[in-house]
Structures are given as structure tokens and as C-alpha cells.
Amino acid sequence: MRYVIVGPGALGCLVGAKLAQGAAAAAGDVWILDHDRGRAEQISRQGLVYEKSGRQQSLAVKATADPGEVGRADILFLCVKSVSVQSSLKFCRPLLQAQTLLIFMQNGIGHLDYRDQSGKAVPAFGCTSEGATSLGPGQVRHAGDGQTFLGFLDPPDNASRALLEQTAACMQAGGLKVSVSEDILTRLWAKLFVNVGINALTVIHDCRNGDLLDIAEVRREMRAAVAEAQEVALAKGISIINDPYETTVSVCRATALNISSMRQDVVKKRLTEIDAINGAVVREATKLGIKTPVNESLVRRIKAIERTYSL
Ligand code: KPL
């Protein structure tokens, strides 16, 4: 079984490392496909460096910047940021064969429309509450345990379903908590609530996930942002499985030391996923005639920070 991870950021490295651990037992192979040739060469030499609780481990993977070298992908994890989905799909197009399972792993809901651009591949979606912090090229700190869900938005054929279950089993063998969900849309929204409540606020307050809980005013803003997203979800008929605010607080605690992906983006002066997270809530709310002032304000403040990059 050939697993290909496109985008070796924090999440891509975590998924790659865990698949490499799991695939070793299942005789699969793991490739990293990276548009950055220098980084691909470095990962090829050093492997993926996985750090947990202060201990580092290097996991051998193959890495390249040339899709032709990979040949084929049985399962392709698209771990790039939502802002890069379109260009990455073009980049890895040669690997997307009939029956390739293409798993979108973006935060937010902005990428859901791209499932029509999967070519011959079968689109699936994933979301995770694992805390992962990038430590450098191909290096990741597993900063907090979470749970990962994988699933299809459209009913799959039997072979694709079996492939997704096999993938989940491989990640489990690597030590992640992974389930195949029959209602991934609900899970994607459940993850959206968490990102709505955490990511932008960690940028605005320049803090780790856990620190958000220390200030009453910040907790109030988190609660209000999540409540707006919940109202939109309910109006759209999305099921709510757990209390969104309580879940957000639990994720803050479980990933207390993690630097959120949005804060990692801002530190590196990269465009953030604000449009796919709080921005998506605002867009959906507008269609439904619902007011979302807290999310609008979060979007405005993050965009103002992005504008300072060029100064
Ligand atoms: O998904 C995350 C992110 O940083 O994007 C959380 C769960 C908030 C962990 O940091």
C-alpha cells in the first residue's frame, strides 16, 4: 500500500510519522511529496523527526519534489493549508488515479467544494484534534493527543470504504486514535467550532492554546464566536454532537502547550486559514441572514495582521 503525504507541515509530518510507524508493520510505504525540493531532499536524508514528551525519533520515509518519482498513490493525504488546496491538487494530479483515495485534511470548511476537482480519485475528508507543532523542515512536536475522524461526504464504493478503513487501521497501528465516521460533515463542523474558538484568538493574544483559558474576557469572546458558529450550523441542519464551547475548552486543555496552526502561520508570515474558518462562518451566516459580529471582528483583526507582513 502506498501512502503519499502532500505538504510536510506540522500535520503532514505527524500523519507521515504515524503512518510510517503503522505501515512498517503492514508492509506499506510512505512518501512525502513536497513542492520545496530542498526540504524534500532534507526529509529524504534525515527522515521525519517526531518528538513527543521530549524524546525524538527519526522515521525513514521517501521524499521527493517530483510526482513522477512517486509513480502511483493508493492513498494521498492532502495536508496543505486551505489556501493552497487548488495549486496542490494541480501539483499532485499525476498521482490521482481511478481508485486513489484522496483525503483532504484542511481546517475549516472552505475546501469542501474542491471535491469536484479530485479528477479520477475518490475524495474523502479528515479532521483531527491532535496538537502538532512544526520544529523545522520535516520535524514535528506531537504537543497533545487528540482524535482523528476520516469519512466520505458522498456514499463510497466498497473498495474505497475498505481502503479508508485500512488507512485508519494503519494510523492506529502508529499510535493515533482514528475512526471512520459515517457523518464526517458533522465531525468537520465539530472541528470547525474548535478552530473558530481557538486559532484566531491565539494569534490576537500571541499565546499557546492553553493560555486562552486564563483570561475571563478571552474566554467570553471564545464562547461568543463558537455560539455564532453553532447558530449557523443549526440553521444549516448540521447535527451538533457535543457542546461546541465545552469541547473547545477541552481541546485547549488537551493541546495546552501547542502553538495553533494559525499562530504558526503568522509567525512565518504566511497567509492564514481565517477565510476557511471564521470567514466561512460569516459567509454561511450571511446567506442565512444571521448576524456574526464576533467572527467578523476576528476576521478583520487577523486580516489586519496579515497586511502587516509586507511592511
Ligand atoms: O487544529 C488545531 C490547530 O491548531 O489548527 C488545534 C486543534 C486548535 C490544535 O492547535
Residues whose N, C-alpha, C, O or C-beta is under 5 A from the ligand:
A	BS01	KPL	T128 S129 E130 G131 I198 T255 N258 I259 S260 S261 M262
